[in-house]
Amino acid sequence: MNEPQGSELRLLETALYLDDVGLAARFYRDLFGFRLLTGNTERDAIFAALEVPGQGVLLLFKKGANAQPVDTG
């Protein structure tokens, strides 16, 4: 099996767990121009996904928000 060369290695997704998802989403959008794919930039946001142009996706999660079980019906 051939090992990938340095230029072939990519980080497709990066996840950060934060106290204020909206603030972080606005920061990355405004400073770096990352486009919001899904989620929102409001103060009460629990999730946001931003496109890192040509690189991958930056996932932002509210710290502790996924600690509660989700009712699936």
Secondary structure, DSSP 8 states (H G I E B T S, - for coil): -----GGG----EEEEEES-HHHHHHHHHHHH--EEEEE--STT--EEEEEETTTEEEEEEETTGGGS-----
